[in-house]
Amino acid sequence: MESHNLLRHQIIKRLMSQPPDRDADAAVHLWKRMATQIIPIIGEDGFSSLYARSIFLAQSTFPCLAAGPLAPQSDHRFAGLKTSLEGQTPAQASEANCLLLITFTNTLAALIGEQLTNRILQLAWGIDLSNSTAKEIPE
């Protein structure tokens, strides 16, 4: 299972490092696409709890990450994250979001399994985990 974890981590790191001009909007876009796939499986409350736990864990490394409830409207769900990331340098914002995504997907995989987590990421981000390549994320 560790190799899948590492592969998932590599994909997230790759997505966060390309293209170099990615900003907070692009980071939030990743979260929105992932939420769209996960919420039907674990529910809005489950997603919110998992996200809040991930923020809490990542704050020890990146205190800039805003804690607080997610907005119920999907258009504003990640407004706090966007604000937190906009207040950082691009490199810091990328590292913070990368850690947050890894923490979230690790916890998700522990809850629903590695295979389903990988399938969700494939659908959400348009990636192929079978050969560890990441396509450009469609808008």
Secondary structure, 3 states (H helix, E strand, C coil): CHHHHHHHHHHHHHHHHCCCCCCHHHHHHHHHHHHHHHHHHHHHHHHHHHHHHHHHHHCCCCCCCCCCCCCCCCCCCCHHHHHHHHCCCHHHHHHHHHHHHHHHHHHHHHHHCHHHHHHHHHHHHCEECCCCEECCCCC
